[in-house]
Amino acid sequence: MLPRQQHLLNALNACSSACNECYSANLTSALAAGRVRGILLTRDCADLSQLVAAFVARGSEHVHYLLRECAELCRACADEAAQYTDSCSRRCTEACRQAEDACRTAY
């Protein structure tokens, strides 16, 4: 695997993990009602990041179609998470921004 592909896989996996962590934390939080959009975005971002990682890992010829959408979703998720100051949201913001950059660089 090329270093660029490994970088992309690492960023996508980190993003998925951070988003899953935030999803779970926010879903059970007393503040969940005020974070519905963020909760939904973290779930979508985690799922799409995992899907794109699978396409990258198997060298799919169609991965480039998903990279642009993944970058956009990572940006939206990061923007939403950046509104909050808890540690989970900060990790999610950082991981999503790195995945967005990796996806944009790859397509």
N, C-alpha and C positions, 0 to 999 in steps of 0.2 A: 504494500500500500504506500502511496506517495505521501510525503510529509503534509502536503496541503490537504489531502483527503483525511489524514489522521487528525489534523487540526480541526477540520470541519466536524468530524465524528465526535471529538472530545467536546467541542462547543455545544453541539446538539444534545449530547448526553447530559452535560452539566445543566443545560437549560431545562431539559425534561425533568431532571431530578429536583431542581430548585422550584419549578412550577408545581410539581406534584406535592412538594413539601408545603408550599404556600397554599395550595388548594386545600389540603387537609387541615392546615392550621386555621385558615379563614372560614372554612365550612363549619367548624366547631366553635368558632369565636362568638362572643356575645355581640360583636360588631358585624356579624355576617349579613344582616339585613341591609346595611349601608355599603356593602362591598360586593353586591351581586354581580355587577359587570366584571369586576376584577376576578371573582371566583370563576366565572364562566371563561374568561380569557385565559386564566392559568390552566384550566382543564384542556381547552383547545390547543394552547401552545405546547403543553406537554405531549399531547397526542400527536400533533403534527411534527414536532421535533423528533419523536420516536419513529414515525413513518419515514421521514426524510433520512434519518440515520440508517434505517434498514435499506433504503434505496441506494444510498451512498456505499454502504458496506458490500452490497452485492453488485455494484457497478452498473446499475440500471441505466439504460440509455434514456430513460424518461425523467431522471432526477432533476434535470434543469427546469422542467415544468413546475416542480414543487418548490424549488429554492426561492423563487421570487415571492411566492405566497408565504412561505415560512419566514422570510425576512420581514415581510409586512406584519405578520401576526406577532412575531417577536417584538417588533417596534411598538405595536399597540399594547402588548402585555407589559412591556417595560415602562411605557408612559403611564399606564394605569398604576402599576406597582410603585412608581416613583412618587406618587401622591401621599404615600404612607411612610412612617418613620420606623416601623418595627423592623427587627433584624431580618425576619423572613422576607419582607417586601424589598429590603435593600439587596439581599442575595438574589432574589428573583430579578430585580431590575438589572443588576450587573450581569447575571448569566444570560438574560434575554438580549441585552445590548451586545454581548460578545457573540452570541449565536447569530444575531441579525447581521453583524459585520462579517462573520464567517460565511454566511449564506450569500450576502451581496458580493463578496469577493469571489465566491465559487461560480456565480453565474455571470 
